[in-house]
Amino acid sequence: MRGFTLLEVLVSLTLGLVLMTFLIGTLFATQQSNRQTQQLVQLQQNSQMLLSLFQSELPNMMFFAGRSLADVASASHQLPPVLGDCVAEFDVGSFPMKDQPYLTLYAEQVKQQKHLSCLSQPKAGSELLQFKRIVGSNVLATQMRTNRFYFETSAASNRFVSSSSAELIPDSLYWPYSHQVFYISEQKHAGDVVPVLMRKRLIRNAAGQAVMDTDSIMDGVERMHFEFGLDANLDGQVDYYLSTVQMQQQHWQQQKHRIINIKFYLLLRSLDEDFSYQNNQLYQMGQQWFKAPSDPFRRLLVSSSVAFSNTRL
């Protein structure tokens, strides 16, 4: 019985090696394509969730049941101090205090040693957004929830209360009150540093104490940028936009200007690295630009603009 010649064996080995190389290359290309598809799908899904969140939170930003900002800032209360309250350079926190500045909307760029007091290690250079407003419809005193605070409106006065406040007026209207802060923090996950969109939120805990609760909203939110549309002549139209770093105390206090619109830009980053990909793209976020640092992370920029529906200040 005749065996294989050396030449036949070498040809067979060569063909096998070529076939194996082709199969390995095809498998690698398929895995790479699947990784890219998964990352892009995840970025798209996260972007839709973020847009829905911001577009649901922002439209009624200036709504305080028809009360002016001056009325809200002078509203009385007998509530205890908020544990871990968010106090800014010229904002007193969750509830007004006599002769102290009180802002319903505020943003800032985080500096290394100077930022909103309630935040623990926010990402330096990132932006935060703080807002206080009424959420939902009014309720009666008997319908108030124990874990919330309310803005009481009556013909005689306005005040902030909770379900355990004294002298609740049966015929008054009670509007659920919200104080929230969105910011970015960097956290470690499985040894990697991941940017995370965080939220501080005013609640009453089980003991009835007012606290700023912290929860994570979404991993992979790398940057936020905000620009505010100001109405300078009070005709209900935006006259110009200012970015967060351009806004001054007088703009936040809205005594001569009204903030009636907000543009927001959100830059999302994939959580997993793809070493077959190098990102050195330039992303325009309104008046700012972000240059990707030639890293193996895919990114997606989303933006939108929201006009405030209730700006009677």
VEXKE-339868 format. One record per residue (C-alpha): y, x, z. Coordinates in steps of 0.5 Angstrom, whole numbers, plus 500, padded with zeros to 3 digits. Each point is the difference from the previous one (the first is absolute). Layout:
BEGIN
north:Y&east:X&up:Z
...
% end
This chain:
BEGIN
north:500&east:500&up:500
north:507&east:503&up:498
north:505&east:500&up:505
north:508&east:500&up:499
north:503&east:507&up:497
north:506&east:503&up:504
north:505&east:498&up:495
north:497&east:492&up:501
north:501&east:501&up:508
north:507&east:503&up:499
north:502&east:494&up:495
north:497&east:495&up:505
north:504&east:503&up:506
north:506&east:501&up:496
north:500&east:492&up:498
north:498&east:498&up:507
north:506&east:504&up:503
north:505&east:497&up:494
north:497&east:493&up:502
north:501&east:501&up:508
north:507&east:503&up:499
north:502&east:494&up:496
north:497&east:495&up:505
north:504&east:504&up:506
north:506&east:499&up:496
north:499&east:493&up:498
north:499&east:499&up:508
north:506&east:504&up:502
north:504&east:496&up:495
north:498&east:493&up:502
north:501&east:502&up:507
north:507&east:502&up:499
north:501&east:494&up:496
north:497&east:496&up:506
north:504&east:503&up:505
north:507&east:499&up:496
north:498&east:493&up:499
north:499&east:499&up:507
north:506&east:503&up:502
north:505&east:497&up:495
north:497&east:493&up:502
north:501&east:501&up:507
north:507&east:502&up:499
north:501&east:494&up:496
north:497&east:496&up:506
north:504&east:503&up:505
north:506&east:499&up:496
north:499&east:493&up:499
north:499&east:499&up:508
north:506&east:504&up:501
north:505&east:496&up:496
north:497&east:493&up:503
north:502&east:503&up:507
north:507&east:502&up:498
north:501&east:494&up:496
north:498&east:495&up:505
north:504&east:504&up:506
north:507&east:502&up:497
north:502&east:493&up:496
north:503&east:497&up:506
north:502&east:506&up:504
north:507&east:497&up:502
north:498&east:493&up:502
north:502&east:499&up:507
north:500&east:492&up:500
north:507&east:500&up:497
north:503&east:504&up:505
north:504&east:506&up:498
north:499&east:507&up:502
north:505&east:500&up:505
north:497&east:494&up:503
north:493&east:503&up:501
north:503&east:507&up:502
north:503&east:496&up:506
north:494&east:495&up:502
north:498&east:501&up:507
north:494&east:501&up:503
north:496&east:501&up:507
north:494&east:504&up:497
north:498&east:506&up:503
north:500&east:507&up:496
north:496&east:501&up:494
north:494&east:506&up:502
north:501&east:505&up:494
north:506&east:496&up:497
north:503&east:503&up:494
north:507&east:502&up:501
north:504&east:504&up:494
north:507&east:504&up:501
north:504&east:493&up:499
north:495&east:495&up:502
north:498&east:497&up:507
north:493&east:498&up:498
north:496&east:494&up:500
north:505&east:495&up:503
north:507&east:500&up:501
north:504&east:503&up:506
north:507&east:499&up:501
north:505&east:505&up:497
north:495&east:504&up:497
north:498&east:500&up:492
north:495&east:495&up:498
north:497&east:501&up:492
north:495&east:495&up:497
north:499&east:505&up:494
north:500&east:508&up:501
north:497&east:505&up:496
north:500&east:508&up:501
north:497&east:506&up:497
north:496&east:504&up:505
north:502&east:506&up:503
north:496&east:505&up:504
north:503&east:499&up:506
north:504&east:494&up:499
north:497&east:493&up:499
north:499&east:493&up:502
north:498&east:501&up:508
north:494&east:496&up:499
north:496&east:504&up:495
north:495&east:505&up:502
north:500&east:506&up:495
north:502&east:496&up:493
north:500&east:504&up:494
north:506&east:505&up:499
north:504&east:498&up:494
north:497&east:493&up:499
north:504&east:494&up:501
north:499&east:494&up:505
north:502&east:493&up:500
north:502&east:496&up:506
north:502&east:492&up:500
north:500&east:494&up:504
north:500&east:493&up:498
north:497&east:493&up:501
north:494&east:499&up:497
north:497&east:493&up:499
north:502&east:493&up:502
north:503&east:498&up:506
north:496&east:497&up:506
north:501&east:496&up:506
north:500&east:503&up:507
north:493&east:497&up:501
north:497&east:504&up:494
north:502&east:507&up:501
north:495&east:505&up:500
north:499&east:505&up:506
north:500&east:506&up:496
north:507&east:499&up:496
north:507&east:500&up:502
north:505&east:495&up:497
north:507&east:499&up:498
north:503&east:493&up:503
north:505&east:497&up:497
north:504&east:494&up:503
north:507&east:497&up:499
north:502&east:504&up:506
north:497&east:507&up:499
north:495&east:504&up:497
north:495&east:505&up:504
north:494&east:503&up:500
north:494&east:498&up:504
north:493&east:500&up:501
north:495&east:494&up:502
north:501&east:502&up:507
north:507&east:500&up:500
north:504&east:496&up:505
north:504&east:493&up:498
north:497&east:499&up:493
north:503&east:494&up:497
north:496&east:495&up:498
north:504&east:498&up:494
north:502&east:507&up:498
north:497&east:503&up:494
north:496&east:507&up:501
north:499&east:505&up:494
north:494&east:505&up:500
north:504&east:507&up:500
north:497&east:506&up:497
north:502&east:508&up:501
north:496&east:504&up:495
north:501&east:508&up:498
north:496&east:503&up:494
north:499&east:507&up:500
north:496&east:506&up:497
north:496&east:504&up:505
north:495&east:506&up:498
north:493&east:499&up:503
north:493&east:504&up:500
north:494&east:496&up:497
north:494&east:504&up:499
north:504&east:507&up:501
north:505&east:498&up:495
north:507&east:498&up:501
north:501&east:493&up:497
north:507&east:497&up:499
north:500&east:493&up:504
north:505&east:494&up:499
north:501&east:498&up:508
north:503&east:494&up:503
north:503&east:499&up:507
north:501&east:492&up:502
north:503&east:497&up:505
north:495&east:496&up:504
north:498&east:497&up:507
north:494&east:503&up:503
north:495&east:496&up:504
north:504&east:502&up:507
north:506&east:497&up:497
north:503&east:507&up:499
north:505&east:501&up:493
north:497&east:506&up:497
north:500&east:503&up:493
north:493&east:500&up:497
north:498&east:505&up:495
north:495&east:499&up:494
north:498&east:503&up:494
north:502&east:496&up:493
north:497&east:505&up:495
north:497&east:507&up:499
north:503&east:504&up:494
north:507&east:497&up:500
north:504&east:507&up:499
north:507&east:498&up:499
north:505&east:494&up:501
north:507&east:500&up:497
north:505&east:494&up:501
north:507&east:498&up:497
north:504&east:495&up:502
north:504&east:495&up:496
north:507&east:499&up:503
north:505&east:494&up:499
north:507&east:503&up:502
north:504&east:494&up:498
north:495&east:494&up:503
north:499&east:497&up:493
north:493&east:500&up:501
north:499&east:505&up:494
north:498&east:508&up:501
north:505&east:504&up:499
north:497&east:507&up:501
north:493&east:503&up:503
north:500&east:505&up:505
north:494&east:504&up:502
north:497&east:501&up:507
north:504&east:507&up:501
north:506&east:497&up:497
north:501&east:494&up:505
north:505&east:501&up:506
north:500&east:496&up:506
north:506&east:495&up:497
north:495&east:498&up:495
north:494&east:499&up:505
north:505&east:496&up:504
north:502&east:495&up:494
north:507&east:499&up:503
north:503&east:501&up:493
north:494&east:500&up:496
north:494&east:496&up:499
north:493&east:503&up:498
north:497&east:495&up:496
north:495&east:504&up:496
north:495&east:505&up:501
north:496&east:505&up:495
north:494&east:503&up:502
north:496&east:505&up:497
north:493&east:502&up:503
north:496&east:506&up:498
north:492&east:500&up:501
north:495&east:505&up:500
north:493&east:501&up:499
north:496&east:501&up:506
north:495&east:505&up:497
north:501&east:506&up:496
north:498&east:501&up:493
north:500&east:507&up:499
north:499&east:499&up:492
north:507&east:497&up:500
north:507&east:503&up:502
north:506&east:496&up:501
north:507&east:503&up:499
north:503&east:494&up:498
north:507&east:498&up:501
north:501&east:493&up:503
north:507&east:496&up:500
north:501&east:496&up:506
north:507&east:497&up:499
north:505&east:505&up:501
north:495&east:505&up:503
north:495&east:504&up:496
north:493&east:503&up:503
north:496&east:506&up:497
north:493&east:500&up:501
north:498&east:507&up:503
north:495&east:501&up:495
north:494&east:497&up:504
north:494&east:497&up:498
north:502&east:493&up:503
north:502&east:494&up:495
north:506&east:496&up:502
north:503&east:493&up:498
north:507&east:498&up:500
north:502&east:493&up:501
north:506&east:497&up:501
north:504&east:493&up:501
north:506&east:497&up:502
north:501&east:494&up:505
north:506&east:496&up:500
north:501&east:497&up:507
north:500&east:492&up:500
north:504&east:499&up:507
north:506&east:504&up:500
north:505&east:496&up:504
north:502&east:505&up:505
% end
